[in-house]
Amino acid sequence: MKRRAIIKSLSTLPLAGAMLPLESALSQAQPRRGEPQVTEILIKGGHVIDPKNQLDGRFDVLITGDKITNVAPNIPATGTMRVIDASGMYVTPGLIDIHTHVFVGSNDSYADGWPSLSPDVITFKAGITTVVDAGTAGWRNFPLFKRNVIDRSLTRVLSFINIAGGGMTGFPSEENMDDMSVQMTSHVIRQNSGIIVGVKLGHFGGKEWLPFDRTLETCEIANVPLFLECHLREYPLDEILRRLRKGDIFSHTYCTASDRECILDENGKLKNSVIQAKNKGVLFDLGHGGAMFHFDIAIPAMAQGLKLDSFGSDLHRSSMNGGMRNMLESMSKFLNLGMSLNEVINVATWSSESH
């Protein structure tokens, strides 16, 4: 029995009631000595919340091989099934964290470096089955990222490739406009269709719009969204949002920082450019990070209608020891901000998948 099958199906939230520990679930799923390998797992008695399929109640979940083959109120157990009791627990679709840094390695930079985190270490214990790396790799080192991390992880790892050729290697290489190649970046995207899902722009301190223009051009050629992490201190917010297209993603939404403009004006009102961007279909990601989420921005912004489309954690070695350990903690914050459990799970699953 592959671990992936049980992990993908058993995404539980410690937001209310108990949570079935991952290792407990896995140990129940493994065949005992002398027994045949289990091909069917039945999760019984859990509270299934699946907003897309309008499920909210007690259901059993049957897994055959590595696929969910049945969800019903009462699925009879057979002698060949491994049965897991999920009574008092929530069972949800696998959670998706669209903003992480998982190009782990031995260097000092995020790209192939120690500030990044190994995906499997941070995912399954939090019910996360998919992570998207937010531009840690660029066209030069993406093959290494794929070989060392993506291909070797049980977690599904996708990527927003960085327009900077070396990815997140810091200043000055990350701001080298000569290395921001439309041709090479779009070529690597074509080579890795289904793994690279967008292009990231995020760390640039100049006033030139060339990095933005090249990122957009690459996105147009590859037909993928732009992921904007918005560490762009010289770029006016109004112009950033005017250039973003429907389906592009703006991260670090609810925060104030020295390298960006706030989405609220001096009177606490959403800026017109933010409202216009939301109306044209720009998507807004949390990007919590170590200090990139502020309640005094989130509360008035949400009251004025700016709700998030994803709960990206911006998880890396520093942020996981800051204001949040993983995406589940961010989800809990938004329950306390008035979102319903169904809304929170939808944002963490199907809404993120649609990106």
N, C-alpha and C positions, 0 to 999 in steps of 0.2 A: 504493500500500500504506500503510494507516494505521500509524503507529508503535505505536498502542495494541495491535494484534494481537500483535506480536512481544514487546512489553514484558510483556503479561499472561501469556504462556506461558513466558517464559524467566526464571524466578526461581531464581538460582543462589546457593549459599552458599559463602563462602571459608573454610569450616570445615575442610576437608581437600581436598587436591588443588588443581587450578587452577580459576579462575572465568573464564567467557567475558565479557570486558568488554562493557558495554552498547553502546558506540558501534561496536565491532567487529561485534556482532550486527546492529545497525541498518544499518550500511554494507553488510553482506552481503545484507540483505533488500531494499535499494533497487534498482529496475531501473536498468540502465545506459542511457546515451543511445542512443535508437533502439530499445530493447527495449520490449515491451508491459508494462503494469503487472502485477506479480506478484500473483496471488490465492491462491497456496498456498505455504506455507513448511514445510519438513521439517527438524526438529531430529533429527539422527541420532547414535546412539551414546552418549547421556548416561545416567547412572545416575538413573532416575526414582524418587523417593520420594514416594508419595502414600498416606498411612496410611488415609484413608477408603475408598479403592478397593483397598486391600491390594496396592499395587504397590511393589516394592522390588527393583530390578534394572535391567538394560540394556534400554531400550525406545526406540523412535523415536516422535516426537510430530508429528502432522500438523495444521497450522492452515490452515483454509480461510476466507478473509475475516477475520472477527474472532472465530472460534470454533475450539476444538480439536475436530477431527472424528474423529481416530483415534489410539489409543495401542497400539502392537503391537511385538513383538520385532524385526521387520524389514520396514519399509515401503519398497517399491521407489520409487526416485526417477524422476520423469519429466522430460522436457525443459522443461516449463513451471514446474517448482518451483524455488524458491530453497532450496538445501540449506545448513544450518548444521551444522558438525561440533562436537558437544558431547562428544567423547571425553574421559574423565578429569574430567568435571564432573558436578555434581548438578543435576538439573532437578526443580523442585518446583511445587506450586500456588503462586499468588501469595501473598506474605506479607501479613499484616494487622496493622497497628499501631493498636490501639484507644485509645491515649492520646497524642494529639499536640495542638499548639497552632499552627494554620495560618491564622488570621485575620490575615494579614500586611497591614500598612499603614504609615502615616506618623506615627501618634500614639505617645505614650509608654507607653500601656497595652498589654496583650496584645490587646485587642479593637481591630481595625483598626490595629495598631501594629507597631513594629519588633521587639519581643521575640518575636513569632511568626515562623514560617518559611513560605516558599512551598512547597506540597506537592511539586511536580515537581522541585525542587532536591534534596530529601532522600530521594526514594522509589526511583526506578527503578534507580539505581546500587547500591542495597542489596537489589534483588529484591522491593521492597514495591509492591504494586499497589493497596492500599486503606489509607487512614488514616481514623481517626475523631477529629474535633476534640472535645476534652474541655471543653466548656462555655465556649469563648472568646467565643461570641456568645450573647446572650439574645434575648428576643422583640422588643425594640426594634430591634436592629441585625442580626438574622439575614438580612433581605432584602439588606442590603449585603454581608454575608459570602457569600451565595449568588451574588449578581451578580458580585462582584469576584474571588472565589476558586473556589467550587465549580463554577460553570458554565464557568470558563475553564481548568480544570486537566485534564490528561490523566489524572492519578491519580484514582481513584474516591475522592471525599471525602464522608464521612458525618459526622453530628454528634450529640453529646449536648448539647442546648440547655441553657443555664444558667437556673436558676430566677430569678436576678437579671436584671432587664429589660435592663440594659446589658451583660451578660456580664462578662468579666474586666477591669473598669475600675479596680480597686483600691478602697481605703477612701477615703471612706465609702460611695460609690455602690453598691459590690458587696455591702454589708451593709444596704442600705436595704430593710427588710421591706415598706414600702409599695409597692415596685416589684416585689415577688415575686408576680406575678399568675397564679393558677391559670387563670383564664379566657383571658387573652391568650396564655399559654404553650401551653396545649392547643390554642388556635385556630391558632397558627403551626405546631404539629406536624401538625394535620390538613391544613393547606395544603401541607405538605412531606412527605407520607407517602412512605416509602422513602428519604428523605434524613436526616431527624431520627429517630434510633433509640433515644433515651432522654433523660432529664433529669438534669442534673448539679447536685449540691450540693457545695461544696467549700471556700469561704473565708468563715467566719463566726466571730467571736470572742466572741459573746454566749452567754448561758445559755438563752435562749428556744428552745423547740422549734418555734416557728411556721415557720421556714424549712424544717425537716425535714418538718413536717406538710404544708405546701403543696407541697413537691416530691413527696411520696408521693401526695397527692390528684391532682396533675397526671398522675403515672404511671398511676394507676388509671383516670382518665378516658381517657387516650390509649392505654392498654394497652401501655406500654413500660417498660423497666427503669429503675431509679434508678442513676446512676453516682456513687459517693461518693468524692471525692478526699481527704476526711478531713483538711483543715486546719481542724479544729474543736476547739480546745484546751479548751473548757469542757464538751464532751459526753463523758460516760462511755462507754468502749468497749462495756461490757456492754449498755447501753441502745441504742447505735447498732446493734449486731448483732442485738439482739432485734427491732428495728423493721424491719430489712431483710427482704425477701421472697425466695422462690425466684426466681432469675434476676437479682436485683439484683447490682451489681458493687462490690466494695470494692477501692480502689486504694492504692498505696504499702504493700503488704502486709509486706515484709520490711525494716522500718526502725524506728529509734527517732528521735524528734524532739520538740522542745519543744511542738509544737502537736497532739500525739496521744498516746494510750496505746499501748504496745507490745503485740503479740499474745502475748508470752511473759511469764510471771510472774517474780518475783525468783529463782526456782529454775531458770529456763530451760525451763519447761514451758508448753505451749500452754494458754491460759486456756480454761476450760470454755465460755465464750460463743463463742469462736472455733470450737471443735469442733462445738458445736450449730449454729452458722451454716453451717458446711461441710456438715453432715449434712442440713440442710433445703434446701440447694441454692443458697446464696449463692455467687457466683463471686468469685474472688480474682485481681486483676490485679497485675502487677509494679510499674508506675509508677516506673521506675528513676530518672528525673530526674537532676539533677546530684549529689544526695547522698541519695537516698531509697531506696537499696539497701545493706544491710549483710550481709556474709557471716556474721557471728556471730549474726544472727537467722535467715537463710535455712537454714543448715546444721542447727540443731536443729529448726526448724519442719518442714523437709522430712523429716527422720528420724522425726518423729512423725506424718507422713502429710499435712501441709498442702502439697499441690502446687498450682502455679499453673494457672489456666485461660487466661491470656493473658499475653503479654510486652509490654504497653504501655510505650512508651519514655518518655513524658512529655517528648517532644522539643520544645525551644524554643531560642532563641538562646544562652541561658546553659548549659543542660544539655548541649547537643551539644559544648560545650568543657569539660565537666566529666568525669564518670566514664564516659561512653559517647558515642560519636559517632552511633550509630544502633542499631536493634533487633538487627542481626546480632551486635554485640558482646555484648549481653545474652544472646543465644542461646548464644554461645560460652562464656560464664560458666557456664551451666547444663549444658553438656556436661562442663565440668570439675567440676561438682558431682555428676556421676554419672548424669544423664539420658542416655538413648540418643538417637542422632541422629533416629530415627523419632519418639520422644516429643517432642523439641524441635520438629521440623517440624510435628507435629500441633498442638501448642499455638500455634504461630505461624500456622497456617492454619485447619484445620477447627474446632478448638476455639474460636478467636476468631470465626469465621463464625457459629457457633451462638449467640453472644451476641445 
